[in-house]
Amino acid sequence: MHTYSRKAMASLLLALFSVIVSGTGVHAYDCPAGGQKEPGLMTADMALARPAGAVATIAGLAIFVVSSPFSALGGNSREAWESLVVSPADYTFKRPLGHFDCEQPPREKQK
């Protein structure tokens, strides 16, 4: 029984990750010129920050799903989506490896 539930959970997480990643662009945003980053920063980013960002993205999606009826009633669903899901996903998947000081360009407002 445990094997089936683990497979189902892994499939669900893979599908969820695929939806999140396909919904965000793959281009890294511009970072200040500074040459190549230190290997220690890149290793820390890969080993600590990226997995934490992935967990934050999934947790943000879960929180968004639970809070979506309330944010829909309040008229701020887009803001909740941007804050809880898109922002952690951008930090995790769009930022160049080892660049913790990159500024994300402002998003264009969609109507």
Stockholm file with secondary structure:
# STOCKHOLM 1.0

chainA/1-111         MHTYSRKAMASLLLALFSVIVSGTGVHAYDCPAGGQKEPGLMTADMALARPAGAVATIAGLAIFVVSSPFSALGGNSREAWESLVVSPADYTFKRPLGHFDCEQPPREKQK
#=GR chainA/1-111 SS CHHHHHHHHHHHHHHHHHHHHHHSCCCCCCCCCCCSCCHHHHHHIIIIIHHHHHHHHHHHHHHHHHHHHHHHHHTCHHHHHIIIIIHHHHHHHTSCTTCTTCCCCCCCCCC
#=GC SS_cons         CHHHHHHHHHHHHHHHHHHHHHHSCCCCCCCCCCCSCCHHHHHHIIIIIHHHHHHHHHHHHHHHHHHHHHHHHHTCHHHHHIIIIIHHHHHHHTSCTTCTTCCCCCCCCCC
//
